[in-house]
Amino acid sequence: MHRGNVSTSQESMSYYVRNRNSLLKDLDKVSRHVRKVLESEMDASQVNQIVTESRKEYDRIIPMIPDIQGRRIHFISIWLAAHGCWP
């Protein structure tokens, strides 16, 4: 069954899974800034490892992010950012 351009399988996916590529691109943007800071403290191979492992872990946990929808998402995003959990 289809509703508009969204298939049933897409409807069952969370917002975060549907937007995985965009979220990973956002992380990549943040990582470029973090990379600069880290490179002032450690060698490039360590920085590459941290950035690579962080991206893999973020990609792994995207399906685990609860899809709470609605107005609460704005509050949750602010809360996560304030606690250093959101890029």
ZISULNOR-V757434 format. One record per backbone hydrogen bond with DSSP energy under -1.0 kcal/mol. CO is the residue of the C=O (numbers start at 1). NH is the residue of the N-H. E is the energy in kcal/mol with one decimal. If there is no record, write none. Layout:
co:CO nh:NH e:E
co:CO nh:NH e:E
//
This chain:
co:3 nh:6 e:-1.9
co:6 nh:3 e:-2.0
co:7 nh:11 e:-2.1
co:8 nh:12 e:-1.6
co:14 nh:18 e:-2.5
co:15 nh:19 e:-1.5
co:17 nh:20 e:-1.4
co:19 nh:23 e:-2.5
co:20 nh:24 e:-2.6
co:21 nh:25 e:-2.1
co:22 nh:26 e:-2.3
co:23 nh:27 e:-2.3
co:24 nh:28 e:-2.3
co:25 nh:29 e:-1.9
co:26 nh:30 e:-2.1
co:27 nh:31 e:-2.9
co:28 nh:32 e:-1.5
co:30 nh:34 e:-2.3
co:31 nh:35 e:-3.1
co:32 nh:36 e:-1.2
co:33 nh:37 e:-1.4
co:34 nh:38 e:-2.9
co:35 nh:39 e:-2.8
co:38 nh:41 e:-1.8
co:38 nh:42 e:-1.9
co:43 nh:47 e:-1.9
co:44 nh:48 e:-2.9
co:45 nh:49 e:-2.1
co:46 nh:50 e:-2.4
co:47 nh:51 e:-2.8
co:48 nh:52 e:-2.6
co:49 nh:53 e:-2.7
co:50 nh:54 e:-2.5
co:51 nh:55 e:-2.1
co:52 nh:56 e:-2.1
co:53 nh:57 e:-2.4
co:54 nh:58 e:-2.6
co:55 nh:59 e:-2.6
co:56 nh:60 e:-2.1
co:57 nh:61 e:-2.1
co:58 nh:62 e:-1.2
co:61 nh:64 e:-1.7
co:62 nh:65 e:-1.4
co:66 nh:68 e:-1.2
co:70 nh:73 e:-1.1
co:72 nh:76 e:-2.7
co:73 nh:77 e:-2.7
co:74 nh:78 e:-2.0
co:75 nh:79 e:-2.7
co:76 nh:80 e:-3.1
co:77 nh:81 e:-2.4
co:78 nh:82 e:-2.5
co:79 nh:83 e:-1.3
co:80 nh:85 e:-3.2
co:81 nh:84 e:-1.7
//
